[in-house]
Amino acid sequence: MPRVELTFEQISKAASGLSAEDRERLRSILIAESECIPKGDRARQAFDELRDSFRMEPKRERRMSHLLRKSGEKKLTLSERRELDDILDDVNNRMFDLADAVFQSGVRRNRNTG
């Protein structure tokens, strides 16, 4: 799923252009969504249950460690720099996906109990 990153100011400016009725609808949706976010022990449990499915393959983790060491020593070639960037992009995407999965676990739990 594509991601859009907006600052609070951008969101606030966009929301201020909505009608009063649409702003209230947006507020209600945001409140309902925030109530679905797992917190405390529920968040930890969801994280523990889900994290293994978002881990990188061990071979790729070792490669990333090797490239990070070389980067720290300022010895990366251009192709290694690109490879490391690709791996780090993958790590970043996996973190977002894991966070989304933890959030979705709260949404499902609320739907099943509510």
C-alpha positions as CSV (number, residue, x, y, z in Angstrom):
1,M,0.0,0.0,0.0
2,P,1.5,3.4,-1.0
3,R,2.2,5.8,1.9
4,V,1.7,9.5,2.0
5,E,3.6,11.4,4.6
6,L,2.0,14.7,5.6
7,T,3.0,17.1,8.4
8,F,0.5,18.1,11.1
9,E,0.4,21.6,9.5
10,Q,-0.5,20.1,6.1
11,I,-3.3,18.0,7.6
12,S,-4.6,20.9,9.6
13,K,-4.6,23.2,6.6
14,A,-6.5,20.5,4.5
15,A,-9.0,19.9,7.4
16,S,-9.7,23.7,7.8
17,G,-10.9,23.7,4.2
18,L,-13.7,21.2,5.0
19,S,-17.2,22.1,5.8
20,A,-18.2,22.0,9.4
21,E,-20.1,18.8,8.8
22,D,-17.1,17.1,7.1
23,R,-14.8,18.3,9.9
24,E,-17.1,16.7,12.5
25,R,-17.2,13.5,10.4
26,L,-13.4,13.5,10.2
27,R,-13.1,14.1,14.0
28,S,-15.5,11.2,14.7
29,I,-13.5,8.9,12.4
30,L,-10.2,9.9,14.0
31,I,-11.5,9.3,17.5
32,A,-13.0,5.9,16.5
33,E,-9.7,4.9,14.9
34,S,-7.6,6.0,17.9
35,E,-9.7,3.8,20.1
36,C,-8.7,0.8,18.0
37,I,-5.0,1.4,18.6
38,P,-3.7,-1.4,20.9
39,K,-2.0,0.0,23.9
40,G,0.2,-1.4,26.7
41,D,0.1,-5.1,27.1
42,R,-2.2,-5.6,24.1
43,A,0.3,-3.7,21.8
44,R,3.2,-5.7,23.2
45,Q,1.3,-9.0,22.7
46,A,0.4,-8.1,19.1
47,F,4.0,-7.1,18.4
48,D,5.4,-10.3,19.8
49,E,2.9,-12.4,17.8
50,L,3.6,-10.6,14.5
51,R,7.3,-9.6,14.5
52,D,8.8,-12.8,13.2
53,S,6.7,-12.6,10.0
54,F,8.3,-9.2,9.2
55,R,11.9,-10.1,9.9
56,M,14.5,-10.1,7.1
57,E,16.1,-13.3,6.0
58,P,19.2,-14.1,8.1
59,K,21.5,-13.9,5.0
60,R,20.2,-10.4,4.2
61,E,20.6,-9.3,7.8
62,R,24.2,-10.5,7.7
63,R,24.8,-8.6,4.5
64,M,23.3,-5.5,5.9
65,S,25.6,-5.7,9.0
66,H,28.6,-6.2,6.7
67,L,27.7,-3.2,4.6
68,L,27.0,-1.0,7.7
69,R,30.4,-1.9,9.1
70,K,32.0,-1.0,5.7
71,S,30.0,2.2,5.7
72,G,31.3,3.2,9.1
73,E,34.8,2.7,7.9
74,K,34.0,4.8,4.8
75,K,34.9,1.9,2.5
76,L,31.6,1.3,0.5
77,T,31.7,1.2,-3.2
78,L,28.9,3.0,-5.1
79,S,27.2,-0.3,-5.9
80,E,27.4,-1.3,-2.2
81,R,26.0,2.0,-1.2
82,R,23.0,1.4,-3.5
83,E,22.6,-2.1,-2.1
84,L,22.7,-0.8,1.5
85,D,20.1,1.9,0.6
86,D,17.8,-0.8,-0.9
87,I,18.2,-3.0,2.2
88,L,17.5,0.0,4.6
89,D,14.5,0.9,2.5
90,D,13.3,-2.6,3.0
91,V,13.9,-2.4,6.7
92,N,11.9,0.8,6.9
93,N,9.0,-0.7,4.9
94,R,9.0,-3.7,7.2
95,M,8.8,-1.5,10.2
96,F,5.8,0.4,8.8
97,D,4.1,-2.8,7.8
98,L,4.6,-4.3,11.3
99,A,3.2,-1.1,12.9
100,D,0.2,-1.3,10.6
101,A,-0.3,-5.0,11.4
102,V,-0.2,-4.2,15.1
103,F,-2.7,-1.4,14.6
104,Q,-4.9,-3.6,12.4
105,S,-4.9,-6.3,15.1
106,G,-6.5,-3.7,17.4
107,V,-9.1,-2.9,14.7
108,R,-10.0,-6.5,14.3
109,R,-10.1,-7.1,18.0
110,N,-12.5,-4.1,18.5
111,R,-14.7,-5.3,15.7
112,N,-14.9,-8.8,17.2
113,T,-15.7,-7.5,20.7
114,G,-17.7,-4.4,19.8
